[in-house]
């Protein structure tokens, strides 16, 4: 639900910004300053939510103050160019235009940014499997259940190739161990997870055999072999 809310809110704010670029000149400065004042209140609300956040709150916790604050900034960035304002206003609201290339580069990372104020596709710790292959905590925004999922990626500078998604180890992973590795083919991982009870700390493990070829490439190879 939050995933679609963020997508719809951002796209709607971009559309409204484009409309205001055309019609904003006729709306006057007083209405702009009223909206800018509401935008400022949202900014203070977002800052207050960060300061009052309980210690130990997960980094991926949703913050709807930031979503509304950012989308209101996008709306005003279209209006700010149609009326006479100090240059500082245009510089500030012009920064919200950067959200568009961020969205084009990675819509999923942009949605995470809108909901958590963190431009990332991973929440929580990462575990190096081998070389540039890592196991990362997957965003739970689009998950239908509350179980933590993971993904296997290959890092290539700024670019990340996702090899496998929606990997579940039936709990939060504390550490991983490579049981078997066939370069370019597959890797067998044992993930350990701990669960604290009133009596003791229980440690569980689960093994997964994961292909080291991205899903799209696997489909392409299967098609070639079929021919």
Residue pairs with C-beta under 8 A, 6 or more apart in sequence:
2 62
2 115
2 141
3 111
3 141
3 142
5 67
6 67
6 111
6 114
6 115
6 141
7 107
7 111
9 67
9 68
9 71
9 114
10 70
10 71
10 74
10 99
10 103
10 110
10 111
10 114
12 71
13 71
13 72
13 74
13 75
14 74
14 100
16 75
16 78
17 74
17 75
17 76
17 77
17 78
17 79
18 78
19 78
20 27
20 75
20 76
20 78
20 79
20 82
21 78
21 79
21 81
21 82
22 82
23 82
24 32
24 78
24 79
24 81
24 82
24 83
25 82
25 83
27 79
27 83
28 83
29 83
29 84
29 85
32 76
32 79
32 80
32 83
32 85
35 72
35 75
35 76
35 79
36 76
36 89
38 72
39 69
39 72
39 73
39 76
42 65
42 68
42 69
42 72
43 69
45 65
45 69
46 63
46 65
46 66
46 69
46 117
49 63
49 65
50 63
53 61
58 123
58 124
59 116
59 118
59 123
59 124
60 112
60 116
60 118
60 123
60 124
60 139
60 140
61 116
62 115
62 116
63 115
63 116
63 117
64 115
66 114
66 115
66 116
66 117
67 114
67 115
70 96
70 99
70 114
71 114
73 93
73 95
73 96
74 96
74 99
76 93
76 96
77 93
77 94
77 95
77 96
77 97
80 89
80 90
80 93
80 94
81 90
99 110
102 109
102 110
102 113
102 119
103 110
106 121
108 121
108 139
108 142
109 119
109 120
109 121
110 119
111 141
112 118
112 119
112 120
112 121
112 123
112 139
112 141
113 119
113 120
115 141
116 123
121 136
121 139
121 160
122 136
122 137
122 138
122 139
122 151
123 137
123 138
123 139
123 140
124 136
124 137
124 148
124 172
125 137
125 173
126 134
126 135
126 136
126 137
127 134
127 135
127 136
127 173
127 175
127 176
128 134
129 135
129 152
129 176
129 178
129 187
129 189
130 178
130 181
130 187
132 154
132 155
132 156
133 152
133 153
133 154
133 155
133 163
133 187
133 212
134 152
134 153
134 154
134 155
135 150
135 151
135 152
135 167
135 173
135 176
135 189
135 191
136 150
136 151
136 152
136 153
137 148
137 150
137 173
138 148
138 149
138 150
138 151
138 165
138 166
138 167
140 146
140 148
140 149
143 149
147 168
147 170
148 168
148 171
148 172
148 173
149 165
149 166
149 167
149 168
150 167
150 168
150 169
150 173
150 191
151 162
151 163
151 164
151 165
151 166
151 167
152 162
152 163
152 164
152 167
152 187
152 210
152 212
153 160
153 161
153 162
153 163
154 160
154 161
154 163
154 212
161 214
162 214
163 210
163 211
163 212
163 213
163 214
164 210
164 211
164 215
165 215
167 208
167 210
169 191
169 193
169 206
169 208
170 193
170 204
170 206
171 193
171 195
171 204
172 193
173 191
173 192
173 193
174 192
174 193
174 194
174 203
175 191
175 192
176 189
176 190
176 191
176 192
177 189
177 190
177 191
177 192
178 187
178 188
178 189
178 190
179 188
179 189
179 190
179 207
180 186
180 187
180 188
181 187
181 188
182 212
183 212
184 212
184 213
185 211
185 212
185 213
186 209
186 210
186 211
186 212
187 209
187 210
187 212
188 207
188 208
188 209
188 210
189 207
189 208
189 210
190 205
190 206
190 207
191 205
191 206
191 207
191 208
192 203
192 204
192 205
193 203
193 204
193 205
193 206
194 201
194 202
194 203
194 204
195 201
195 202
195 203
195 204
196 202
211 218
213 221
